[in-house]
Amino acid sequence: MSPLTVPAPAKLNLFLHVTGRRADGYHLLQTVFQLLDTGDTLSFEAADALSLNDIPGVPPDQNLVLRAARALQQHTGTQHGTRIHLDKKLPAGGGLGGGSSDAASTLLALNRLWDLRLDIDTLAGIGLGLGADVPVFVRGRSAFAEGIGEHLTPVDLPARWFVVVNPGCHVETARIFRDSSLTRDTPLMTIAALREPGFANRFRNDCEAVVRRLYPVVSEALDWLGQFGTARLTGTGACVFLATDAEQEARRILLQLPSPFTGFVARGVNISPAHLSLGE
């Protein structure tokens, strides 16, 4: 079993509408997941047991990488182990899907490394048990999502570059979704609306007002980025982003980023770099 190195790409929520709430408390959403060409990287090497390098601030048993590997072991009954190294670049609590993407790349890589031969639907089902955002990374396509994020329809999004700004705080997703002022009744839209000219300017992130109020530094980042165009919050934050048509324009904006904010430029992609690296 040869070692594998697999990227774990970031995502952006181009918009996020909260359309209702289930009886079990989960919120119903509509969103578009835009995959990026930037993210974390995982390396996998055959070993007698499961192990993962230390990730600052994340206890090993809570890391989604190990949880994904154990879920795969439990589902298949395999006794294989692996030595995993996670090169963590994406911020925790940033709304970029880092943990979910790490879990998905783990499922994809170990399915290959352990020769399990599970299909994508099965892997996505295992991923859903780890988190609502995991299936989109398992399936590896930018997508329109509904339900709690598990109903996915692949979409081809226009080629764009994004400036992503990290305000440097950790947004607690549960805190946002339990806030009494959160909009929970945005009307449902159809996927056909995504094909209409200028669709991105007609949608919003329903979580943005709550995040702005509870995390003033995120509000400051949105205001700064907003001077260059329409700035958006991704997911429940904390990261914010701006779409541009050209890499040069995105990098020009990033060069002006004030301290203590950090950020990066990334290209939107329709197929996950993880899938491309595995030839899927």
BAFI-3210 file (N, C-alpha, C; in Angstrom, 3 decimals, decimal comma, padded with zeros to 6 digits):
// residues 280
n [1|2|3|4|5|6|7|8|9|10|11|12|13|14|15|16|17|18|19|20|21|22|23|24|25|26|27|28|29|30|31|32|33|34|35|36|37|38|39|40|41|42|43|44|45|46|47|48|49|50|51|52|53|54|55|56|57|58|59|60|61|62|63|64|65|66|67|68|69|70|71|72|73|74|75|76|77|78|79|80|81|82|83|84|85|86|87|88|89|90|91|92|93|94|95|96|97|98|99|100|101|102|103|104|105|106|107|108|109|110|111|112|113|114|115|116|117|118|119|120|121|122|123|124|125|126|127|128|129|130|131|132|133|134|135|136|137|138|139|140|141|142|143|144|145|146|147|148|149|150|151|152|153|154|155|156|157|158|159|160|161|162|163|164|165|166|167|168|169|170|171|172|173|174|175|176|177|178|179|180|181|182|183|184|185|186|187|188|189|190|191|192|193|194|195|196|197|198|199|200|201|202|203|204|205|206|207|208|209|210|211|212|213|214|215|216|217|218|219|220|221|222|223|224|225|226|227|228|229|230|231|232|233|234|235|236|237|238|239|240|241|242|243|244|245|246|247|248|249|250|251|252|253|254|255|256|257|258|259|260|261|262|263|264|265|266|267|268|269|270|271|272|273|274|275|276|277|278|279|280]
n.u [000,852|000,914|002,057|-000,152|-000,855|-003,146|-005,117|-007,232|-009,716|-010,808|-014,068|-016,544|-019,563|-021,619|-024,013|-026,338|-029,247|-031,661|-034,278|-036,157|-037,003|-036,373|-038,215|-036,412|-034,665|-032,658|-031,633|-033,121|-031,753|-030,714|-028,140|-025,150|-022,355|-019,154|-016,292|-012,781|-009,396|-007,579|-006,424|-006,230|-003,743|-003,386|-001,513|-001,094|-000,062|000,561|000,083|000,209|-001,707|-004,164|-003,122|-002,491|-000,934|-000,261|-002,623|-002,741|-004,872|-006,914|-008,196|-007,078|-009,117|-011,320|-010,878|-011,895|-010,656|-009,572|-011,991|-013,350|-011,767|-012,108|-014,853|-014,977|-013,557|-015,331|-017,617|-016,820|-015,440|-012,736|-009,336|-007,189|-004,671|-003,405|-000,955|-001,388|-000,828|-001,638|-001,503|-002,285|-003,928|-006,244|-008,368|-009,861|-013,349|-013,870|-015,681|-014,956|-015,035|-013,011|-012,544|-014,563|-013,827|-011,318|-012,153|-013,594|-011,607|-010,074|-011,804|-011,992|-009,296|-008,536|-010,316|-009,178|-006,493|-006,849|-008,086|-010,910|-013,073|-015,549|-018,485|-019,192|-021,648|-021,982|-019,747|-020,382|-022,652|-021,537|-019,986|-021,950|-022,789|-020,790|-020,854|-022,808|-021,706|-019,843|-020,558|-020,565|-017,897|-017,020|-018,364|-017,311|-017,900|-018,688|-021,746|-025,336|-027,128|-029,522|-031,964|-030,458|-028,133|-027,442|-028,699|-027,720|-026,995|-025,007|-023,348|-022,225|-020,099|-019,206|-015,851|-013,968|-012,045|-011,210|-011,001|-010,193|-010,768|-009,600|-010,778|-009,679|-010,955|-012,923|-015,895|-018,731|-020,747|-023,140|-023,993|-024,789|-026,953|-028,785|-029,577|-032,085|-032,784|-032,192|-032,948|-035,350|-037,083|-036,738|-037,884|-038,184|-036,019|-035,499|-033,285|-032,950|-032,812|-030,177|-029,019|-029,727|-028,889|-026,645|-027,281|-025,987|-026,079|-028,610|-029,035|-028,306|-026,530|-028,112|-027,161|-025,497|-026,191|-026,544|-023,984|-022,429|-023,351|-022,679|-019,983|-017,951|-015,502|-015,663|-017,613|-016,146|-014,255|-015,927|-016,867|-014,477|-013,647|-015,822|-015,555|-014,471|-016,268|-019,020|-019,044|-019,102|-020,212|-019,001|-020,676|-021,330|-019,352|-015,987|-014,778|-014,671|-015,512|-014,744|-015,687|-013,880|-013,125|-010,605|-007,351|-005,274|-006,598|-007,720|-005,408|-004,345|-006,159|-005,780|-003,199|-003,610|-004,633|-005,369|-003,550|-004,867|-005,823|-005,753|-005,280|-006,056|-005,721|-007,748|-008,725|-011,866|-013,237|-014,815|-014,549|-013,327|-010,018|-009,116|-010,407|-009,344|-006,664|-006,774|-007,625|-010,342]
n.v [-001,181|001,960|005,174|008,022|011,347|013,849|016,600|018,818|020,653|024,084|025,636|027,975|029,503|030,773|032,043|031,938|030,770|030,533|028,505|027,297|025,194|022,047|019,559|018,349|020,333|020,973|023,238|024,166|024,681|026,606|026,794|027,607|025,757|026,671|025,284|025,608|026,116|025,887|024,842|022,526|019,887|016,385|013,540|010,061|006,997|003,541|001,689|-000,063|000,816|003,441|006,793|010,270|013,362|015,944|018,546|021,847|023,034|021,256|018,427|015,073|013,022|014,467|015,342|015,554|014,064|011,692|010,725|010,253|008,223|006,193|005,805|004,717|002,345|001,094|000,812|-000,959|-002,978|-003,328|-003,981|-002,474|000,011|003,389|005,930|009,251|012,490|015,783|018,746|021,679|024,424|025,948|028,057|027,191|027,313|029,145|029,055|027,937|025,288|023,559|021,392|019,585|019,111|017,943|015,573|014,398|014,052|012,224|009,984|009,439|008,962|006,805|004,881|004,265|003,619|001,478|-000,277|-000,603|-000,169|001,145|002,814|006,209|007,154|005,616|006,433|009,145|008,922|007,915|010,109|012,066|011,375|012,452|015,172|017,853|019,184|017,485|015,620|017,154|017,589|014,971|014,126|015,912|018,082|021,418|022,739|023,091|023,209|021,742|021,111|020,011|020,508|018,257|017,427|017,482|019,135|019,066|021,920|024,008|026,528|029,930|030,789|032,248|034,426|034,679|036,829|036,090|036,801|036,527|037,295|036,548|035,439|032,958|031,685|030,472|028,092|026,951|028,906|030,938|029,784|029,362|031,862|034,216|036,181|035,332|035,040|032,812|032,111|032,464|032,624|029,710|029,035|028,286|026,086|026,963|029,686|030,258|030,403|032,744|036,036|037,915|036,670|036,361|038,777|038,979|037,420|036,418|036,101|034,717|034,539|036,624|039,141|038,434|037,429|039,718|041,317|039,824|039,329|041,694|042,128|040,646|042,068|044,388|043,410|042,725|045,273|046,515|044,946|045,332|047,777|047,331|045,979|043,623|042,203|039,134|036,955|033,713|030,709|030,346|032,014|032,640|033,853|036,089|037,059|038,116|038,210|038,244|038,935|038,473|037,201|039,029|041,354|040,398|039,885|042,442|043,687|042,130|042,855|045,238|044,638|045,283|045,045|043,513|041,542|038,565|036,843|035,305|034,519|032,740|030,400|029,696|026,458|023,804|021,079|019,015|019,381|017,191|014,965|015,140|014,610|011,969|010,832|010,548]
n.w [000,000|-001,136|000,056|000,349|-000,689|-000,237|-001,195|000,750|000,031|000,514|000,973|-000,144|000,923|-001,312|-000,979|001,777|002,764|005,277|005,574|007,155|009,995|011,410|013,318|015,034|015,618|013,829|011,301|008,201|005,018|002,153|-000,175|-002,034|-002,592|-003,245|-004,385|-003,694|-004,903|-002,926|000,310|003,078|003,545|003,465|004,449|004,046|005,361|005,408|008,420|011,602|013,362|013,925|013,698|014,298|013,655|016,123|016,391|017,063|019,607|019,099|020,453|019,921|019,821|019,124|016,619|013,279|011,329|012,486|013,472|011,088|009,952|011,846|011,640|009,112|009,506|011,295|009,708|007,712|008,964|008,713|009,653|009,153|009,733|009,814|009,359|009,794|008,562|009,028|007,397|008,422|007,219|006,908|008,844|011,991|012,674|010,704|008,635|006,266|005,851|006,658|008,575|007,790|005,138|005,549|006,776|004,669|002,698|004,043|004,131|001,372|000,708|002,396|001,599|-000,819|-000,052|001,712|000,076|-000,079|-001,740|-001,679|-002,866|-003,997|-003,004|-000,676|000,817|001,095|002,681|005,057|005,638|006,143|008,663|010,142|009,775|008,388|006,207|005,122|003,015|000,561|000,028|-000,158|-002,461|-004,232|-005,970|-006,871|-005,663|-005,506|-002,564|-000,353|002,283|005,240|004,174|002,893|000,566|-002,584|-005,619|-008,353|-009,735|-012,385|-011,993|-012,790|-013,820|-011,382|-009,245|-005,799|-003,005|000,202|003,512|006,776|009,860|012,246|014,443|016,203|015,221|016,778|015,617|016,626|018,374|016,669|015,281|017,305|018,027|018,726|016,933|014,393|010,983|009,797|007,820|005,072|001,748|-000,333|-003,099|-006,577|-008,362|-010,896|-010,756|-010,305|-012,737|-013,842|-015,016|-012,997|-010,579|-008,107|-006,779|-005,790|-003,646|-000,222|002,915|005,492|008,039|008,469|009,700|012,390|013,024|012,600|014,732|017,040|016,749|016,445|015,122|012,818|011,485|011,018|009,211|007,044|006,375|005,589|003,354|001,796|000,550|-001,886|-003,403|-003,487|-000,485|001,291|003,933|004,666|005,179|008,614|009,250|010,537|008,316|005,496|002,129|-001,250|-004,599|-007,665|-011,124|-012,071|-011,342|-010,859|-009,983|-007,578|-006,103|-005,933|-004,240|-001,926|-001,186|000,089|002,508|005,867|008,993|011,964|010,272|008,261|005,120|001,911|-001,587|-003,834|-006,363|-007,745|-008,236|-010,046|-009,777|-007,226|-005,921|-004,451|-005,597|-008,154|-007,602|-006,883|-009,146|-009,699]
ca.u [000,000|001,772|001,564|-000,974|-001,002|-004,419|-005,564|-008,560|-009,982|-011,766|-015,289|-017,272|-021,009|-021,861|-025,095|-026,850|-030,612|-032,270|-035,650|-037,050|-036,376|-036,997|-038,662|-035,266|-033,855|-031,766|-032,146|-033,190|-030,947|-030,364|-026,848|-024,280|-020,985|-018,116|-015,016|-011,610|-008,184|-006,691|-006,927|-005,302|-003,168|-003,246|-000,671|-001,500|000,921|000,124|000,632|-000,552|-002,798|-004,472|-002,467|-002,569|-000,073|-000,953|-003,137|-002,942|-006,228|-007,902|-007,876|-007,104|-010,371|-012,341|-010,515|-012,738|-009,845|-009,602|-013,380|-013,676|-011,058|-012,758|-016,165|-014,734|-013,229|-016,540|-018,551|-016,316|-014,820|-011,321|-008,382|-006,064|-004,372|-002,681|-000,321|-001,918|-000,259|-002,484|-000,890|-003,476|-003,814|-007,515|-008,678|-011,036|-014,420|-013,794|-016,710|-014,351|-015,248|-011,749|-012,688|-015,381|-013,021|-010,315|-012,829|-013,932|-010,383|-009,693|-012,641|-011,603|-007,940|-008,466|-011,031|-008,179|-005,332|-007,246|-008,702|-012,247|-013,915|-016,882|-018,853|-019,286|-022,869|-021,721|-018,818|-021,116|-023,505|-020,680|-019,601|-023,067|-022,788|-019,742|-021,197|-023,664|-020,932|-018,877|-020,899|-020,215|-016,483|-016,896|-018,822|-016,263|-018,386|-019,428|-023,115|-026,488|-027,457|-030,772|-032,118|-029,454|-026,925|-027,117|-029,290|-026,756|-027,107|-023,804|-023,530|-021,025|-020,029|-018,257|-014,484|-013,725|-011,043|-011,784|-010,206|-010,752|-010,193|-009,810|-010,706|-008,871|-011,753|-013,605|-017,341|-019,389|-021,912|-024,350|-024,412|-025,485|-028,225|-029,770|-029,902|-033,518|-032,999|-031,827|-034,015|-035,546|-038,227|-036,465|-038,621|-037,402|-035,702|-035,237|-031,927|-032,944|-032,464|-028,729|-028,595|-030,145|-027,805|-026,520|-027,968|-025,275|-026,429|-029,985|-029,092|-027,599|-026,263|-029,030|-026,442|-024,558|-026,584|-026,277|-022,533|-021,956|-023,683|-022,001|-018,537|-017,689|-014,330|-016,135|-018,274|-015,082|-013,683|-016,903|-016,888|-013,247|-013,658|-016,956|-015,220|-014,009|-017,349|-019,970|-018,384|-020,045|-019,802|-019,148|-021,227|-021,582|-018,132|-015,740|-014,145|-015,487|-014,900|-015,158|-015,410|-013,355|-013,014|-009,210|-006,416|-004,516|-007,439|-007,815|-004,130|-004,206|-006,950|-005,154|-002,013|-004,037|-005,273|-004,770|-003,317|-004,330|-006,469|-004,949|-006,120|-005,433|-006,426|-007,984|-009,526|-013,009|-013,174|-016,034|-014,183|-012,444|-008,635|-008,955|-010,812|-008,374|-005,417|-007,021|-008,046|-011,765]
ca.v [000,000|003,130|006,373|008,936|012,732|014,279|017,914|018,966|022,030|024,952|025,981|029,186|029,549|031,991|032,627|030,969|031,097|029,656|028,433|026,673|024,455|020,739|019,279|017,982|021,506|021,290|024,263|023,861|025,681|026,571|027,440|027,099|025,489|026,891|024,714|026,416|025,346|026,074|024,219|021,722|018,726|015,216|012,447|008,788|005,934|002,316|001,448|-001,071|001,455|004,802|007,878|011,584|014,348|016,893|019,778|022,769|023,438|020,225|017,116|014,044|012,289|015,336|015,701|014,864|013,133|010,400|010,257|009,701|006,947|005,197|005,506|003,825|001,043|000,504|000,470|-002,058|-004,019|-003,483|-003,877|-001,660|001,276|004,331|007,083|010,409|013,804|016,870|020,075|022,502|025,804|026,647|028,362|026,580|028,276|030,188|028,930|027,463|023,843|022,847|020,104|018,707|018,719|016,994|014,287|013,833|013,575|011,011|008,889|009,134|008,412|005,492|003,951|003,843|003,013|000,206|-001,072|-000,936|-000,144|001,680|003,824|007,575|007,291|005,035|007,325|010,361|008,574|007,876|011,486|012,812|011,091|013,254|016,580|018,128|019,673|016,493|015,007|017,931|017,349|013,582|014,045|016,599|019,008|022,592|022,239|023,700|022,320|021,972|020,312|020,489|020,584|016,926|017,238|018,197|019,114|019,698|023,087|024,562|027,944|030,655|030,881|033,503|034,454|035,168|037,322|035,552|037,501|035,891|038,305|036,055|034,967|031,681|031,830|029,251|027,900|026,709|030,189|031,685|029,152|029,447|033,260|034,439|037,135|034,745|034,833|031,378|031,918|032,942|031,797|028,769|029,416|027,150|026,049|027,708|031,080|030,397|030,608|034,066|037,023|038,667|035,984|036,486|040,035|038,914|036,523|036,934|035,144|035,049|034,557|037,748|040,163|037,902|037,368|041,106|041,823|039,072|039,320|042,980|042,092|040,149|043,211|045,274|042,791|042,879|046,673|046,825|044,279|045,850|048,974|046,892|045,271|042,951|041,275|038,181|036,011|032,334|029,882|031,193|032,794|034,068|034,400|036,823|036,928|038,970|037,600|039,091|038,228|038,257|036,975|040,248|042,231|039,818|040,073|043,873|043,954|041,470|043,624|046,372|044,112|045,855|044,205|042,156|040,565|037,782|036,416|034,629|034,531|031,379|030,265|028,803|025,297|022,995|019,719|019,049|018,956|015,854|014,006|015,165|013,965|010,522|010,360|010,145]
ca.w [000,000|-001,273|000,751|-000,428|-000,259|-000,808|-000,728|001,356|-000,392|001,193|000,245|000,219|000,704|-002,080|-000,191|002,750|003,165|006,276|005,069|008,122|011,095|011,618|014,682|015,862|015,872|012,711|010,406|006,785|004,334|000,742|-000,343|-003,085|-002,186|-004,236|-003,992|-004,002|-005,221|-001,776|001,527|003,864|002,866|004,319|003,977|004,634|005,204|006,076|009,754|012,333|014,101|013,504|014,432|013,664|014,299|016,988|015,805|018,195|019,946|018,776|021,026|018,873|019,728|018,563|015,264|012,309|010,546|013,180|013,527|009,766|009,801|012,714|011,066|007,978|010,091|011,862|008,634|006,880|009,768|008,395|010,758|008,714|010,375|008,962|009,991|009,072|008,881|008,545|007,281|008,625|006,758|007,031|010,247|012,614|012,893|009,701|007,620|005,022|005,747|006,811|009,249|006,957|003,987|006,042|006,971|003,360|002,047|004,770|003,637|-000,006|000,660|003,042|000,721|-001,800|000,600|002,312|-000,995|000,406|-002,933|-001,421|-003,855|-003,484|-002,205|000,641|001,513|001,458|003,812|006,242|005,906|006,722|010,093|010,770|009,666|007,245|005,064|004,634|001,727|-000,623|-000,234|-000,610|-003,846|-004,970|-006,983|-006,416|-005,684|-004,857|-001,445|000,363|003,500|006,195|003,374|002,379|-000,756|-003,414|-007,072|-008,894|-010,601|-013,006|-011,646|-013,637|-013,310|-010,671|-008,192|-004,552|-001,884|001,440|004,658|008,071|010,911|013,354|015,572|016,004|015,357|017,242|014,756|017,426|018,943|015,622|014,938|018,388|018,289|018,474|015,847|013,114|010,003|009,572|006,925|003,731|000,768|-001,132|-004,463|-007,449|-008,886|-012,155|-010,469|-010,342|-014,118|-014,271|-014,921|-011,757|-009,474|-006,833|-006,127|-005,291|-002,507|000,949|003,982|006,579|009,319|008,533|010,679|013,736|013,212|012,744|016,068|018,087|016,510|015,789|014,257|011,517|010,878|010,531|008,011|005,969|005,960|004,854|002,058|001,038|-000,223|-003,208|-004,083|-002,598|000,434|001,884|004,958|004,231|006,247|009,783|009,476|010,582|007,126|004,549|000,811|-002,348|-005,899|-008,725|-012,397|-012,449|-010,239|-010,590|-009,180|-006,241|-005,402|-005,655|-003,036|-000,784|-000,783|000,907|003,723|007,083|010,168|012,116|009,400|007,325|004,021|000,783|-002,865|-004,316|-007,576|-007,649|-009,116|-010,033|-009,379|-006,069|-006,075|-003,866|-006,612|-009,239|-007,174|-006,808|-010,456|-009,639]
c.u [000,888|001,192|000,779|-000,891|-002,186|-004,765|-006,947|-008,986|-010,950|-013,025|-015,741|-018,759|-021,295|-023,062|-025,541|-028,215|-031,104|-033,762|-036,639|-036,261|-037,123|-037,391|-037,508|-034,306|-032,902|-032,436|-032,106|-032,569|-031,059|-029,066|-026,190|-022,888|-020,053|-016,813|-013,880|-010,408|-007,157|-007,280|-005,842|-004,729|-003,012|-002,358|-001,024|-000,443|000,460|000,837|-000,262|-001,765|-003,059|-003,697|-002,548|-001,639|-000,888|-001,364|-003,438|-004,403|-007,302|-007,484|-008,001|-008,445|-011,507|-012,054|-011,319|-011,962|-009,874|-011,016|-013,798|-013,021|-011,719|-014,140|-016,033|-014,364|-014,489|-017,491|-018,116|-015,760|-013,343|-010,456|-007,170|-005,900|-003,751|-002,071|-000,697|-001,189|-001,119|-001,691|-002,036|-003,213|-005,096|-007,860|-009,907|-012,081|-014,440|-014,876|-016,197|-014,447|-014,012|-011,870|-013,482|-014,600|-011,939|-010,929|-013,124|-012,699|-009,853|-010,506|-012,223|-010,247|-007,873|-009,271|-010,084|-007,039|-005,656|-007,956|-010,105|-013,281|-015,362|-017,206|-019,051|-020,527|-022,655|-020,796|-019,518|-022,042|-022,728|-020,294|-020,702|-023,172|-021,747|-020,055|-021,922|-022,894|-020,008|-019,264|-020,497|-018,743|-016,245|-017,284|-017,944|-016,703|-018,967|-020,906|-024,104|-026,956|-028,759|-030,855|-031,221|-028,092|-026,584|-027,707|-028,517|-027,061|-025,868|-024,148|-022,179|-021,038|-019,003|-016,885|-014,273|-012,613|-011,647|-010,699|-010,892|-010,024|-010,591|-009,675|-009,934|-009,654|-012,413|-015,088|-017,946|-020,698|-023,193|-024,887|-025,201|-026,869|-029,236|-030,159|-031,342|-033,771|-032,659|-033,062|-034,132|-036,665|-037,983|-037,167|-037,685|-037,185|-035,495|-033,813|-031,830|-032,547|-030,964|-028,226|-028,974|-029,008|-027,828|-027,138|-027,313|-025,659|-027,827|-030,124|-028,208|-027,214|-027,122|-028,343|-025,642|-024,926|-026,285|-024,777|-021,954|-022,182|-022,853|-020,485|-018,156|-016,494|-014,695|-016,842|-017,250|-014,462|-014,630|-016,923|-015,633|-013,297|-014,751|-016,660|-014,771|-015,110|-018,281|-019,245|-019,435|-019,379|-019,951|-019,621|-021,672|-020,340|-017,109|-015,219|-015,161|-014,767|-015,488|-014,767|-014,877|-013,238|-011,585|-008,336|-005,674|-005,302|-007,547|-006,529|-003,870|-004,966|-006,268|-003,935|-002,366|-004,613|-004,603|-004,537|-004,423|-005,015|-005,422|-005,861|-005,348|-006,303|-006,572|-008,849|-010,692|-012,899|-014,483|-015,793|-013,141|-011,017|-008,364|-009,320|-009,822|-007,092|-005,544|-007,480|-009,495|-012,645]
c.v [001,230|004,305|007,258|010,335|013,312|015,675|017,847|020,415|022,776|025,104|027,359|028,924|030,853|032,755|031,560|031,448|030,066|029,653|027,811|025,933|023,146|020,558|018,921|019,138|021,886|022,308|023,783|025,022|025,549|027,356|026,920|026,964|025,718|026,304|025,622|025,526|025,410|025,378|023,536|020,603|017,596|014,186|011,188|007,730|004,717|002,126|000,431|-000,481|002,839|005,795|009,152|012,528|015,322|018,133|020,723|023,158|022,409|018,903|016,034|013,345|013,138|015,713|014,878|013,891|011,748|009,846|009,650|008,345|005,856|004,822|004,551|002,419|000,336|000,036|-000,791|-003,226|-004,227|-003,301|-003,037|-000,423|002,216|005,422|008,304|011,672|014,867|018,170|021,073|023,947|026,606|026,878|027,617|027,665|029,393|030,125|028,446|025,946|023,014|021,477|019,110|018,213|017,729|015,607|013,618|013,291|012,319|009,817|008,463|008,440|007,014|004,450|003,399|003,074|001,631|-000,709|-001,537|-000,960|000,258|002,730|005,180|007,763|006,757|005,931|008,611|010,104|008,489|009,296|012,294|012,573|011,877|014,740|016,864|018,582|018,619|015,928|015,824|017,741|015,911|013,476|014,879|017,507|020,242|022,306|023,190|022,716|022,738|021,030|020,873|020,592|019,284|016,651|018,113|018,021|019,796|020,868|023,486|026,066|028,643|030,738|032,247|033,309|035,120|035,698|036,839|036,194|036,792|036,948|037,863|035,660|033,644|031,894|030,481|029,083|027,736|028,008|031,004|031,092|029,160|030,886|033,555|035,373|036,573|034,586|033,346|031,101|032,500|032,040|030,887|029,319|028,148|027,227|026,821|029,161|031,314|030,717|031,998|035,064|037,770|038,008|036,253|037,739|040,017|038,048|037,047|035,769|035,541|035,127|035,845|038,769|039,708|037,889|038,772|041,618|041,135|039,112|040,589|042,958|041,538|041,274|044,186|044,723|042,923|044,310|047,021|046,221|044,847|047,104|048,621|046,193|044,634|041,904|040,403|037,408|034,612|031,476|030,762|032,006|032,000|034,667|035,071|036,805|037,920|038,291|038,641|038,258|037,846|038,077|038,256|041,211|041,716|040,061|041,550|044,248|043,368|042,247|044,795|045,939|044,655|044,800|044,497|041,117|039,810|037,323|035,698|034,808|033,092|031,423|029,320|027,678|024,524|021,553|019,803|018,642|017,575|014,789|013,959|014,449|012,450|009,951|009,927|011,151]
c.w [000,000|-000,500|-000,208|000,165|-001,004|-000,295|-000,103|001,115|000,515|000,340|000,699|000,053|-000,025|-001,544|000,797|003,225|004,177|005,998|006,047|009,187|011,298|013,077|015,597|016,098|014,754|011,791|008,961|006,013|002,822|000,575|-001,607|-002,512|-003,372|-003,719|-004,448|-004,291|-004,089|-000,561|002,319|002,990|003,865|003,640|004,752|004,326|005,997|007,408|010,450|013,044|013,515|014,347|013,614|014,403|015,127|016,208|016,954|018,375|019,659|019,410|019,968|018,712|019,160|017,118|014,266|011,437|011,196|013,264|012,186|009,570|010,636|012,190|009,889|008,457|010,586|010,766|007,893|007,681|009,473|009,635|010,362|009,597|009,368|009,818|009,159|009,525|008,214|008,565|007,259|008,225|007,007|008,496|010,740|012,862|011,886|008,642|006,286|004,867|005,975|007,439|008,426|005,745|004,382|006,216|005,642|002,655|002,739|004,282|002,235|-000,067|001,259|002,271|-000,340|-001,134|001,155|001,306|-000,592|-000,718|-002,648|-002,475|-003,174|-002,624|-000,794|001,451|001,947|002,638|005,110|006,637|006,551|008,221|010,862|010,748|008,379|006,014|004,461|003,271|000,506|-000,977|-000,689|-002,089|-004,782|-006,088|-006,299|-006,622|-005,041|-003,795|-000,778|001,554|004,581|005,503|002,677|000,990|-001,741|-004,894|-007,639|-009,812|-011,187|-012,788|-012,527|-012,988|-012,672|-009,655|-006,963|-003,617|-000,617|002,609|005,942|009,173|012,151|014,583|015,206|016,244|015,734|016,476|015,561|018,018|017,924|015,381|016,074|018,709|017,869|017,293|014,464|012,226|009,679|008,567|005,534|002,716|-000,021|-002,536|-005,277|-007,969|-010,199|-011,945|-010,513|-011,740|-014,630|-014,107|-013,584|-010,543|-008,120|-006,073|-005,528|-004,047|-001,381|001,849|005,176|007,934|009,525|009,608|012,098|014,017|013,373|014,170|017,154|017,966|015,744|014,844|012,873|010,766|010,301|009,248|006,818|005,449|005,158|003,453|001,164|000,248|-001,645|-004,014|-003,070|-001,764|001,102|003,017|004,382|005,402|007,408|010,138|010,250|009,283|006,217|003,205|-000,174|-003,647|-006,869|-009,995|-012,739|-011,210|-009,876|-009,710|-007,752|-005,451|-005,093|-004,388|-001,808|-000,285|000,124|002,247|004,975|008,157|011,179|011,244|008,586|006,196|002,939|-000,450|-003,335|-005,562|-007,314|-008,658|-009,015|-009,628|-008,277|-006,410|-005,476|-004,881|-007,760|-008,857|-007,121|-008,146|-010,503|-010,384]
res [m|s|p|l|t|v|p|a|p|a|k|l|n|l|f|l|h|v|t|g|r|r|a|d|g|y|h|l|l|q|t|v|f|q|l|l|d|t|g|d|t|l|s|f|e|a|a|d|a|l|s|l|n|d|i|p|g|v|p|p|d|q|n|l|v|l|r|a|a|r|a|l|q|q|h|t|g|t|q|h|g|t|r|i|h|l|d|k|k|l|p|a|g|g|g|l|g|g|g|s|s|d|a|a|s|t|l|l|a|l|n|r|l|w|d|l|r|l|d|i|d|t|l|a|g|i|g|l|g|l|g|a|d|v|p|v|f|v|r|g|r|s|a|f|a|e|g|i|g|e|h|l|t|p|v|d|l|p|a|r|w|f|v|v|v|n|p|g|c|h|v|e|t|a|r|i|f|r|d|s|s|l|t|r|d|t|p|l|m|t|i|a|a|l|r|e|p|g|f|a|n|r|f|r|n|d|c|e|a|v|v|r|r|l|y|p|v|v|s|e|a|l|d|w|l|g|q|f|g|t|a|r|l|t|g|t|g|a|c|v|f|l|a|t|d|a|e|q|e|a|r|r|i|l|l|q|l|p|s|p|f|t|g|f|v|a|r|g|v|n|i|s|p|a|h|l|s|l|g|e]
***
